[in-house]
Amino acid sequence: MSETPVEKPKKRKRVNVRRPEVMTLVQEEVEKHYHSPVVQKLRDAGGSLTIGQTTIRLAEQFGFCYGVERAIDLAYASRRVFPDQRIFLIGEIIHNPEVNRQLADMNIVSLPWKEISEDYDDLTADDVVIVPAFGAPTSFTEKIEQQGCHIIDTTCGDVMKVWRRVRTYAKGGVTSLIHGKRGHEETRATASRALGDDKKGHYLVVLTLEETDYVCNFIRNGGNKEEFLAKFDRACSPGFDPEIHLKEIGVANQTTMLKSETMEIQNRVKKAITDRDGNDENFQMFDTICGATQERQDALFDMLNKPMDVLLVVGGYNSSNTTHLVEIGNEHLPTYFIREASCLESLETVIHFDIEQHEEISAPNVLAGFDDSPATIGITAGASCPANLIEETIVRVLGLRGISREDIESV
C-alpha cells in the first residue's frame, strides 16, 4: 500500500498592503509616533536656532530617508491589513530601538536573522512575515516562501540595485568584492545574491583599507592560500579560492558605507589588477552608495565648515550609516554617539557609544566647561533615526543649559 504524498504548501506571492484607505490611517499613526514640531521649527529657521548663549545647529539632511519611511509604513500597514493574524519580522525593520519597540508593541514578533531556527519551521500559511529594509539572504526568503506565508517585502530599492549588480557579476563569472561589514544584515543578503541563480558565483567581503591592501598584494604577488582563507573566514563564498577567484573582480558595497572609503578601495583594487595584467579589463565597478547616505554625509561635511563646540549624532548603535557620521565628526571636534536624549545625563556626563571600543561608555561632557559662556551644539542623525528622538535630544541639551521647552516653543 503506497503512502499518500504530502502536499507541499503553495508559495505565496509578495503582498501589496499599500492600499489608499490603509495608508491614510498609517500616515496618521506614523505622524503621531515620529513627528517633531521642534525639528520642524529648526528646519524653518534654516537649521540654526539661538536662545540666549546657546546655539543649536541641525544638519540640512538627517534622519529618516525614503527607504526607511517606506519600510515603516509597510510594517504599520501590515498590521492593519492583517489585524488578527500572527505577524513576524526577520530581525529588525531598521537599526533603531525606538522604531522596533513600536512594532513590538503592535505584536509584530522578531525572528532570528543570523540563522534559520526552528521558529521558521513553525510558520504557517496563515502567518505574515515582513522582510526588513536591509533585505534578507535568499535562504531566508526561500524558507518563508516554502512555508507558504504572506510576505511583506520592505527591502530598500537602493539595496536591490546592488543585488542586480552582483547577480550580473555572478552571471559573467566575475567575483563580487563587497565593501561592507561581514556580519551586517544587508551585506549577508547581498552576498547571497552574489552566488548567482545557480549558486556557483563567488564573493569576498572587505571592510578596511588594510584588508583591501592584503587582497591587492595577493592579486599582484600571490601568497599563502590557507592564510588568506583564515583571514577572511566567514567573509567569502563557499569554495572560494583566491588563486582562482581574484582573476576577475567587480566591486559592490553595503549601501551605507563611507563613500570616500569605497572609492579608495575601488582605486586600489583596480590598480592591483592593472599591475598584474597590464590593463584593467578584469575589473568592474558600479557606484552603489545609497543616495540618502551620501546626502547625510555631505550635509555633515557642510555643517562642519561652521564653528561648533560639540557634535551629537543620534541613532541606533548598530546603524552603519550613523556610525560613519560619527567617524566624520570625530575627525573635527568632540563627538558623542548617543542612542537617545537620556544619554545626556548631565552637564558633566554623557553616556555614548565608543566606536573604537565598540561599547557604551561614560564620558565627560565638554559642555561642562562652558558654564554661562556661549556654546554651539551641532546635531545630526542617521537615516534610521526618527524626528521625535532628535527633538528629545534638542530639548534635553537646551534644558541642560537652563532653557525650557516653553522657551523653545516661544521663539
SULLINSUL-V709417 format. One line per field, one symbol per residue. ss: DSSP state (2 for helix, 1 for strand, 0 for the rest). burial: I if it has 9 or more other C-alpha atoms within 8 Angstrom, else O. A space follows every 50 residues. Layout:
BEGIN
ss=???
burial=???
END
This chain:
BEGIN
ss=00000000000001000002222222222222220022222222000111 10011111000000022222222222222220000011110000002222 22222001111000000222200000011110000002222222220001 11100022222222222222200011111000002222222222000000 00111100222222222222200022222220000100000222200011 11100000222222222222222222200000111000002222222222 22200000011111000002222222222200001111002220000011 11110000111111022220000011111110000022222222222222 00002222220
burial=OOOOOOOOOOIIOOOOIOOOOIIOOIIOOIOOOIIIOIIOOIIOOOIIIO IOIIIIIIIIIIIIIOIIIIIIIIIIIIIOOOOOOOIIIIIIIIIIOOII OOIIOOOIOIIIIOOIOOOIOOIOIOIIIIIIIIIIIIOIIOIIIIIIII IIIIIIOIIIIIIOIIIIIIIOOIIIIIIIIIOOIIIIIIIIIIIIOOOO IIIIIIIOIOIIIOOIIIIIOOOOIOOIOOOIOOIIIOOIOIOOIIOIII IIIIIIIIOOIIOIIIOIIIIIIIIOOOOIOIIOOOOIIIOOIIIIIOII IOIIOOOIIIIIIIIIIOIOIIIIIIOIIIOOIIIIIIIIIOIIIOIIII IIIIOOOOOOOOOOIIIIOIOOOOIIIIIIIIIIIIIIIIIIIIIIIIII OOIIOOOIOOO
END
